[in-house]
Amino acid sequence: MKTYTVKELYALSPAEKLPARVRGWVRTCRQSKNVAFIELNDGSFFTSLQRVVEADKLEDYADIMRRVTVGASLECAGEIIPTPENKQPFELNADALTVLGDSPADYPLQKKFHSVEYLRTIAHLRPRANLFQAVFRIRSVAAQAIHRFFHDKGFVYVNTPLITGSDAEGAGAMFRVTTLDAGDPPRLPDGSVDFDKDFFGKPVLLTVSGQLNGEVFATAFSNIYTFGPTFRAEESYTARHAAEFWMIEPEMAFCDLNGDMDVQEEMIKYIISAVLTECPREMAFLNERVDKGLIERLTLVKDASFARVSYTEAIRLLEESGREFEYKPFWGCDMQTEHERFLTEQVFQKPVFVTDYPKEIKAFYMRRNEDGKTVAAADLLVPGIGELCGGSQREERLDVLTGIIDELGMKPEDYWWYLELRKYGSVVHSGFGMGFERMIMYLTGVGNIRDVLPFPRTTRSCEF
C-alpha cells in the first residue's frame, strides 16, 4: 500500500476508491461508540484530511480511540472514498490505525483559536496552529520566489559575512562579538579594553547589512544579491522591530537610481504573484481571519504602475493636505509611517517611490545630487504599512566619498577597501534593501514581526 501526503491526495482528488496510507497529527477528533471522524494534518497542505474510523472495521476500536487525542501522531491505512457532494471531495475510510505518538490532556493547542500573545509563549508548538501554518508556508514560498526572481535575471547569489569590522549604516547600535572574559577583560593603561587580545585582534560586530560587501561582488559580477540574517541592537518593543531579521540586498553595476526602482517594482510584483498563485488556501484563510482587505490590496499593488515623487514634492503635498498629523511634516524631517501611509493611501492610492532625500537623513554611501542638499535615494512606500524597501544610487566618485567620510568623522582606515572600489574601475551602481519580515507582514496582514519570525529575537526575549 502506497503512503501519500495530504497534498498528494488533494492533487489527485481520486474519483474512484484508492488504497492509501497517511501519517500526520490529529487536529480534531469527534468520536462515538460506533464511528469517529478524525482531522489529520501532515504539514504538506494547509487543509487537513478527514478520516472516518468505523468500529466494526477496527479491532480494539475503543482502546485505540482512547489514545486518539488532539496532537497525537497517527498512521492510518484504508481506502480513499470519493465524496464529491461534500466540501472535502474524498475521505479516508480507515481499516487500520496506529498511534505513533501519544498526546496527553495538557496539550496546549486544545482550542481551535488562540491569541497570538499566547502562542508566542509556546513557540515550539505554534507552527501547528492554522495561522502559523499559513504564515510560514507563505514565508517559504516568498523566499523561493525571491531566489527565483534574481536567478532568472542573471544575478549571482552572494553570502556576505555576519561578523564585520564596520558599521554599514553608521547607526552604532550593533552587537559586539568577542571571546574576551566579560567580567574581567584585558585592559590598556588608560583603562579601555585591549581588543588586541581578542579573537580577531580588534573590535568586531554582528552586521546590520550585507550591502558594502555586496558592492565588492557587484564590481566583479555586475548584478548580485544577498539574502541573509542581519542584526540590530536597538532596545525596542515595537511591533516592527526585531534584533535578528533577514534582508534582501541586490547591488547592480552600470545601474542608476531609475534602474534600481525598476528592479524593486518588478521584484515586489513577482513575489506577490507567486504567493497568490501558490498559496491560495493560506491567503483565503488570512483574508478571512486576519485582514479582510488583504487579497484586494495585494492585487492592487501587483497590477499598479508605481508612482514616483521627489521628497520635496511629497513634503509639499503633506504640508498642503490640511491633515492634522501627530508629527508635523517639514522639509528635512524623516517621514513617519503616518506620512507614508497618507501618501500611498490618500494621495496616490497605490505604491509610490519617494526620491532625492535630504543628505542629512540618509546614509554616507548615497550619491550626492548636484544641488548639494539631497542624495539619489528612493524609498518604496506601499498602502497598509508605509516603507517596504529603501535604496539608492551609490556614491561612485572617490574624492566625493572620501570627503563625506571625513565630514562625518568616520575612520577612513575602516573603509579602505570600500574606497579602493572607487579607485579601481569605478562605475555608476545602485542597490536597495528589503526587510524580509516586513515583506511577510505585508503579504499576510500579520501586524507584529514576532509572528512572522519562526524564532523571534527581540528585546528581553531570546527563547531556544
C-alpha positions as CSV (number, residue, x, y, z in Angstrom):
1,M,0.0,0.0,0.0
2,K,1.4,3.4,-1.0
3,T,2.0,6.1,1.5
4,Y,0.6,9.5,0.4
5,T,1.0,13.0,1.8
6,V,-2.2,15.0,2.2
7,K,-1.1,17.4,-0.6
8,E,-0.7,14.5,-3.0
9,L,-4.2,13.2,-2.2
10,Y,-5.7,16.7,-2.8
11,A,-3.8,16.9,-6.1
12,L,-5.1,13.5,-7.2
13,S,-8.7,14.1,-6.0
14,P,-9.4,10.4,-6.8
15,A,-12.7,9.7,-8.5
16,E,-12.5,6.0,-7.6
17,K,-11.6,4.1,-4.5
18,L,-7.9,4.1,-3.8
19,P,-5.9,2.2,-1.2
20,A,-3.7,4.6,0.8
21,R,-1.7,5.1,3.9
22,V,-1.3,8.5,5.5
23,R,0.6,9.8,8.5
24,G,0.1,13.0,10.5
25,W,-1.1,14.8,13.6
26,V,-4.6,14.9,14.9
27,R,-6.2,18.4,14.6
28,T,-9.7,17.4,15.8
29,C,-11.4,14.2,16.7
30,R,-15.2,13.6,17.1
31,Q,-16.0,10.1,18.2
32,S,-18.9,8.0,19.3
33,K,-19.4,4.3,20.2
34,N,-19.6,3.2,16.6
35,V,-17.7,5.8,14.5
36,A,-15.0,8.5,14.7
37,F,-14.1,11.4,12.5
38,I,-10.5,12.5,12.6
39,E,-8.9,15.6,11.0
40,L,-5.3,14.8,10.3
41,N,-2.7,17.2,9.0
42,D,0.9,16.2,8.0
43,G,2.1,19.7,7.2
44,S,2.2,19.2,3.5
45,F,-1.0,21.0,2.8
46,F,-3.0,23.8,4.6
47,T,-6.2,21.8,4.5
48,S,-6.4,18.7,6.7
49,L,-7.7,15.3,5.7
50,Q,-10.8,13.8,7.3
51,R,-10.6,10.2,8.2
52,V,-13.5,8.0,9.1
53,V,-13.0,5.2,11.5
54,E,-15.8,2.7,11.9
55,A,-15.8,0.5,15.0
56,D,-16.7,-2.7,13.1
57,K,-13.7,-2.3,10.8
58,L,-11.1,-1.7,13.5
59,E,-10.1,-4.3,16.1
60,D,-9.8,-2.9,19.6
61,Y,-11.6,0.2,18.4
62,A,-12.4,1.5,21.9
63,D,-8.8,1.0,23.3
64,I,-7.2,2.7,20.3
65,M,-9.6,5.6,20.2
66,R,-8.9,6.5,23.8
67,R,-5.4,7.3,22.6
68,V,-6.5,9.4,19.6
69,T,-6.4,12.8,21.1
70,V,-5.6,16.3,19.7
71,G,-1.9,16.5,19.0
72,A,-1.3,12.7,18.8
73,S,0.6,11.4,15.7
74,L,-1.1,8.6,13.7
75,E,-0.7,6.3,10.8
76,C,-3.9,5.4,9.1
77,A,-4.4,2.9,6.3
78,G,-7.6,2.1,4.3
79,E,-9.4,3.3,1.2
80,I,-9.8,6.8,-0.2
81,I,-13.5,7.1,-0.8
82,P,-14.8,9.8,-3.3
83,T,-17.3,12.2,-1.7
84,P,-17.9,14.8,-4.5
85,E,-21.1,16.1,-2.7
86,N,-19.1,17.2,0.3
87,K,-16.7,20.1,0.9
88,Q,-13.8,17.7,1.0
89,P,-14.2,15.7,-2.2
90,F,-12.8,12.5,-0.6
91,E,-12.2,10.9,2.8
92,L,-10.1,8.1,4.1
93,N,-12.1,5.2,5.4
94,A,-9.6,3.6,7.7
95,D,-9.4,-0.1,8.5
96,A,-6.0,0.1,10.2
97,L,-4.9,2.8,12.7
98,T,-1.7,3.1,14.7
99,V,-0.9,5.7,17.3
100,L,2.7,6.7,16.7
101,G,3.0,9.2,19.5
102,D,0.5,9.9,22.3
103,S,-0.6,13.5,23.2
104,P,-1.9,13.9,26.8
105,A,-4.7,16.1,28.0
106,D,-2.3,19.0,28.8
107,Y,-1.5,19.5,25.1
108,P,-1.6,23.4,24.8
109,L,-3.4,23.6,21.5
110,Q,-6.7,22.1,22.5
111,K,-8.9,25.0,21.4
112,K,-9.4,25.9,17.8
113,F,-8.5,29.5,18.3
114,H,-5.7,31.0,20.4
115,S,-4.4,34.6,20.7
116,V,-1.0,35.3,19.1
117,E,0.2,36.5,22.5
118,Y,-0.5,33.1,24.0
119,L,1.0,31.3,21.0
120,R,4.3,33.3,21.4
121,T,4.7,31.6,24.8
122,I,4.8,28.2,23.1
123,A,6.9,29.0,20.0
124,H,7.9,25.3,19.8
125,L,4.3,24.3,19.2
126,R,2.8,27.3,17.4
127,P,3.8,26.2,13.9
128,R,1.0,23.6,14.2
129,A,-1.7,26.3,14.6
130,N,-3.5,27.3,11.4
131,L,-2.3,31.0,11.5
132,F,1.4,29.9,11.6
133,Q,0.8,27.1,9.1
134,A,-0.3,29.8,6.7
135,V,2.4,32.4,7.6
136,F,5.4,30.1,7.5
137,R,4.3,28.4,4.3
138,I,4.0,31.9,2.7
139,R,7.4,32.8,4.1
140,S,8.9,29.7,2.4
141,V,7.2,30.4,-0.9
142,A,8.2,34.1,-0.8
143,A,11.8,33.2,-0.1
144,Q,11.9,30.7,-3.1
145,A,10.3,33.4,-5.3
146,I,13.0,35.9,-4.4
147,H,15.8,33.5,-5.3
148,R,14.0,32.5,-8.5
149,F,13.4,36.1,-9.5
150,F,17.1,37.1,-9.2
151,H,18.4,33.8,-10.6
152,D,16.2,34.2,-13.7
153,K,17.6,37.8,-14.2
154,G,21.1,36.5,-14.1
155,F,22.1,37.8,-10.6
156,V,24.8,36.0,-8.6
157,Y,23.8,35.0,-5.0
158,V,26.5,36.1,-2.6
159,N,26.8,35.1,1.1
160,T,28.2,38.2,2.9
161,P,29.7,37.9,6.4
162,L,27.7,38.1,9.6
163,I,30.8,39.2,11.5
164,T,32.1,42.6,10.5
165,G,34.6,45.3,11.5
166,S,32.5,48.2,10.1
167,D,29.1,49.7,10.6
168,A,27.4,50.0,7.2
169,E,24.6,52.3,8.4
170,G,26.6,54.5,10.8
171,A,24.0,53.8,13.4
172,G,26.3,52.4,16.1
173,A,23.6,50.1,17.7
174,M,25.3,46.8,17.0
175,F,26.0,43.6,18.8
176,R,29.6,43.0,19.7
177,V,31.3,39.6,19.1
178,T,34.1,38.7,21.5
179,T,35.8,35.8,23.2
180,L,37.1,38.1,26.0
181,D,36.0,37.5,29.6
182,A,33.1,39.9,30.0
183,G,33.7,40.1,33.7
184,D,37.5,40.7,33.5
185,P,38.7,41.7,30.0
186,P,42.3,42.7,29.4
187,R,42.8,46.4,29.6
188,L,45.2,49.0,28.3
189,P,46.9,51.5,30.6
190,D,44.1,54.0,30.1
191,G,41.5,51.5,31.3
192,S,40.0,50.7,28.0
193,V,39.5,47.1,26.8
194,D,42.6,45.7,24.9
195,F,40.9,44.2,21.9
196,D,44.3,43.2,20.5
197,K,43.9,40.2,22.9
198,D,40.5,39.4,21.3
199,F,40.0,36.6,18.8
200,F,40.2,38.9,15.7
201,G,42.7,41.3,17.3
202,K,40.2,44.2,17.1
203,P,36.6,45.1,17.9
204,V,34.1,43.2,15.6
205,L,30.3,43.3,15.4
206,L,27.3,41.4,14.0
207,T,26.4,43.0,10.7
208,V,23.5,45.3,10.2
209,S,23.7,45.0,6.4
210,G,25.5,43.0,3.7
211,Q,25.5,45.9,1.3
212,L,29.1,47.1,1.5
213,N,30.3,43.6,1.0
214,G,27.8,43.2,-1.8
215,E,29.3,46.1,-3.7
216,V,32.6,44.2,-3.8
217,F,31.0,41.4,-5.8
218,A,28.9,43.8,-7.9
219,T,32.2,45.3,-9.3
220,A,33.1,41.8,-10.5
221,F,29.8,40.2,-11.5
222,S,27.7,43.3,-12.3
223,N,24.5,42.0,-10.7
224,I,24.4,40.3,-7.3
225,Y,22.1,39.9,-4.4
226,T,22.5,38.9,-0.7
227,F,19.7,37.2,1.3
228,G,20.6,36.5,4.9
229,P,20.3,37.4,8.6
230,T,21.2,40.9,9.9
231,F,21.2,42.2,13.5
232,R,20.3,45.5,15.2
233,A,20.9,46.2,18.9
234,E,18.4,49.0,19.4
235,E,16.3,48.4,22.5
236,S,12.8,48.4,21.0
237,Y,9.5,46.9,22.0
238,T,7.6,48.0,18.9
239,A,5.7,45.6,16.6
240,R,8.0,46.3,13.7
241,H,11.5,45.7,15.2
242,A,13.5,42.6,16.0
243,A,17.1,42.1,17.0
244,E,17.6,39.4,14.3
245,F,15.9,39.7,10.9
246,W,16.6,38.8,7.2
247,M,17.4,41.2,4.4
248,I,17.4,41.0,0.7
249,E,20.1,43.4,-0.7
250,P,20.8,43.5,-4.5
251,E,23.7,45.5,-5.9
252,M,23.8,46.4,-9.6
253,A,26.7,47.9,-11.5
254,F,26.1,50.2,-14.5
255,C,22.7,51.0,-13.0
256,D,21.3,54.4,-11.9
257,L,18.5,55.2,-9.5
258,N,15.8,54.8,-12.1
259,G,17.0,51.3,-13.0
260,D,17.2,50.5,-9.3
261,M,13.5,51.5,-8.8
262,D,12.5,49.4,-11.9
263,V,14.0,46.3,-10.3
264,Q,12.3,46.9,-7.0
265,E,8.9,47.3,-8.6
266,E,9.4,44.2,-10.7
267,M,10.5,42.1,-7.7
268,I,7.6,43.1,-5.4
269,K,5.1,42.3,-8.1
270,Y,6.8,38.9,-8.7
271,I,6.7,37.9,-5.1
272,I,3.1,38.9,-4.7
273,S,2.1,36.9,-7.8
274,A,4.0,33.8,-6.6
275,V,2.3,33.9,-3.2
276,L,-1.2,34.5,-4.6
277,T,-0.7,31.7,-7.1
278,E,1.0,29.1,-4.9
279,C,-0.8,29.7,-1.6
280,P,-4.5,30.2,-2.4
281,R,-5.8,28.4,0.7
282,E,-3.5,30.1,3.0
283,M,-4.3,33.5,1.5
284,A,-8.0,32.8,1.7
285,F,-7.7,31.9,5.4
286,L,-5.7,35.1,6.2
287,N,-8.1,37.2,4.2
288,E,-11.0,35.9,6.3
289,R,-9.4,35.7,9.7
290,V,-6.6,38.4,9.8
291,D,-7.2,41.1,7.2
292,K,-10.4,41.1,5.1
293,G,-8.9,43.5,2.5
294,L,-5.6,41.6,2.2
295,I,-6.1,39.9,-1.2
296,E,-7.6,43.0,-2.7
297,R,-4.8,45.2,-1.5
298,L,-2.1,42.9,-2.8
299,T,-3.8,42.5,-6.1
300,L,-3.9,46.3,-6.4
301,V,-0.2,46.5,-5.8
302,K,0.5,43.7,-8.2
303,D,-1.4,45.4,-11.0
304,A,-0.5,49.0,-10.3
305,S,2.1,51.1,-12.0
306,F,4.1,52.5,-9.1
307,A,4.2,56.3,-8.8
308,R,7.4,58.3,-8.3
309,V,7.7,61.7,-6.5
310,S,10.5,63.7,-5.1
311,Y,10.9,64.1,-1.3
312,T,10.5,67.8,-1.8
313,E,7.2,67.4,-3.6
314,A,6.0,64.8,-1.1
315,I,6.6,67.2,1.8
316,R,4.7,69.9,-0.1
317,L,1.7,67.5,-0.5
318,L,1.8,66.7,3.2
319,E,2.0,70.3,4.3
320,E,-0.8,71.4,2.0
321,S,-3.1,68.5,2.8
322,G,-4.9,70.1,5.6
323,R,-4.4,66.9,7.6
324,E,-3.5,67.0,11.3
325,F,-0.6,64.7,11.7
326,E,0.8,63.6,15.0
327,Y,4.3,64.5,13.7
328,K,4.2,67.8,11.7
329,P,5.9,67.3,8.3
330,F,8.6,69.8,7.2
331,W,11.5,69.7,4.7
332,G,14.3,67.9,6.4
333,C,12.2,65.6,8.6
334,D,12.5,61.9,8.4
335,M,9.0,60.9,7.3
336,Q,6.9,59.0,9.7
337,T,4.6,56.0,9.0
338,E,1.6,58.2,9.1
339,H,3.1,60.4,6.4
340,E,4.0,57.5,4.2
341,R,0.6,55.9,4.5
342,F,-1.2,59.2,3.7
343,L,0.8,59.5,0.5
344,T,0.1,55.9,-0.6
345,E,-3.5,55.6,0.6
346,Q,-4.9,59.0,0.2
347,V,-2.8,60.9,-2.4
348,F,-1.6,58.3,-4.9
349,Q,-3.8,55.3,-3.8
350,K,-1.0,52.9,-4.9
351,P,2.7,52.3,-4.2
352,V,5.0,55.3,-4.6
353,F,8.7,55.8,-4.7
354,V,9.9,58.9,-2.8
355,T,13.2,60.1,-4.2
356,D,16.0,62.6,-3.5
357,Y,16.0,62.8,0.3
358,P,18.0,65.4,2.3
359,K,21.6,64.2,2.7
360,E,21.4,64.7,6.5
361,I,18.9,61.9,7.0
362,K,20.4,59.3,4.7
363,A,23.5,57.1,4.8
364,F,27.0,58.2,3.9
365,Y,27.3,56.0,0.8
366,M,24.4,57.5,-1.1
367,R,25.3,59.6,-4.2
368,R,25.2,63.3,-3.6
369,N,23.0,65.2,-6.0
370,E,24.2,68.3,-7.9
371,D,22.0,70.5,-5.7
372,G,24.4,69.8,-2.8
373,K,21.4,69.2,-0.5
374,T,20.0,65.9,-1.4
375,V,21.1,62.4,-2.3
376,A,19.9,60.0,-5.0
377,A,17.9,57.8,-2.7
378,A,14.5,56.2,-3.1
379,D,12.2,54.6,-0.5
380,L,9.3,52.4,-1.7
381,L,6.1,53.2,0.2
382,V,3.1,50.8,-0.1
383,P,-0.5,51.1,1.1
384,G,-1.1,49.5,4.5
385,I,2.4,49.8,6.1
386,G,4.4,52.6,4.6
387,E,8.1,51.9,3.7
388,L,8.8,48.5,2.3
389,C,12.2,49.0,0.5
390,G,15.0,51.5,0.7
391,G,17.6,52.0,-1.9
392,S,20.0,54.5,-3.6
393,Q,22.5,55.1,-6.3
394,R,25.8,54.6,-4.5
395,E,28.5,57.4,-4.4
396,E,31.0,56.2,-7.1
397,R,33.3,59.2,-7.0
398,L,36.4,58.6,-4.9
399,D,37.0,62.2,-4.0
400,V,33.4,62.9,-3.0
401,L,33.1,59.7,-0.9
402,T,36.4,60.4,0.9
403,G,35.2,63.9,1.7
404,I,31.9,62.6,3.1
405,I,33.7,60.1,5.4
406,D,35.9,63.0,6.6
407,E,32.9,65.3,7.0
408,L,31.1,62.7,9.2
409,G,34.1,62.0,11.4
410,M,34.3,58.4,10.3
411,K,37.5,56.4,10.2
412,P,38.9,56.1,6.7
413,E,41.0,53.1,7.7
414,D,37.8,51.2,8.4
415,Y,36.7,51.7,4.8
416,W,40.0,51.5,2.9
417,W,38.8,48.6,0.8
418,Y,35.4,50.3,0.1
419,L,37.3,53.3,-1.1
420,E,39.5,51.2,-3.3
421,L,36.4,50.0,-5.2
422,R,36.2,53.7,-6.3
423,K,39.9,53.8,-7.2
424,Y,40.0,50.7,-9.5
425,G,37.4,50.9,-12.3
426,S,34.6,52.7,-10.5
427,V,31.2,52.7,-12.2
428,V,27.7,54.1,-11.6
429,H,26.0,51.5,-9.4
430,S,22.9,51.2,-7.3
431,G,21.1,48.8,-4.9
432,F,18.4,48.5,-2.3
433,G,17.4,46.6,0.8
434,M,14.2,45.0,1.8
435,G,13.5,43.6,5.2
436,F,12.1,40.1,4.5
437,E,9.9,40.1,7.6
438,R,8.5,43.4,6.6
439,M,7.5,41.8,3.3
440,I,6.0,38.8,5.0
441,M,3.9,41.1,7.3
442,Y,2.7,42.8,4.2
443,L,1.9,39.5,2.4
444,T,0.0,38.1,5.4
445,G,-1.6,41.1,7.1
446,V,0.0,40.0,10.3
447,G,0.8,43.1,12.3
448,N,3.7,42.0,14.6
449,I,7.1,41.0,13.4
450,R,7.3,38.4,16.2
451,D,4.6,36.5,14.4
452,V,6.4,36.2,11.1
453,L,9.7,35.1,12.5
454,P,10.0,31.4,13.3
455,F,12.0,32.1,16.5
456,P,11.9,35.8,17.2
457,R,14.8,37.5,18.9
458,T,13.6,40.8,20.4
459,T,14.4,43.0,23.4
460,R,14.4,40.8,26.6
461,S,13.4,37.8,24.6
462,C,15.6,35.0,23.2
463,E,13.9,31.6,23.5
464,F,15.6,28.4,22.3
